[in-house]
């Protein structure tokens, strides 16, 4: 796995975690921000052929 792929997968994992925390605490604004970030990262992964597994 190259550095780009590893970094991207790490960012996706961290964003998924942050999104879960935001939802758990009821922070709707932060949840929206994290959801948008996650969607951007997933789009980037798809554009570069990086397989993202569900966490």
N, C-alpha and C positions, 0 to 999 in steps of 0.2 A: 504494500500500500504506500503510495507516495504521500508527501507532506500535505499537498492540497486536499486530498481525499481524507486523510486523518484529521486535519484541522476542521474541515467542513463537517464531518461526522461528529466531532467533539462539540462544535458550536450547536449543531442540531440537538444533541443530547442535553446540553446545558440549557438551551432555550425551552425544550420540552419540560425540563425540571422547573424552570422559572415560571412557565405557564401554569403548571400544576399548582405551584405555591400561590400564585396570584389568584387562581380560582378558589383554592382552599380558604384564603383569607378574605375573599369577597371583593377584591380590588378589581372592579370591572375595567377600569381604564388600563391598568397594567396588563390585565389579561388580553385586552384588545391589542395592545402594543406587542406583547409577546406572540400572540397568534399571527399578527402580520409579519413579524420577524421570522417565525417558523415557516410560514408560507413562502417567503422570499428565499430562505435557505433550501427548502425542498425544491423550489423551482430551479435554483442554481444547481442543485445536485442532479436533477433530471436533465438539465441542459448539458451536463458534463458526463452523463452516464454513470453517476454514482448511485448505487443501490442503497436505499434507506430502509432499514427494517423498523417495524413498529416497536416502540418501547413500552 
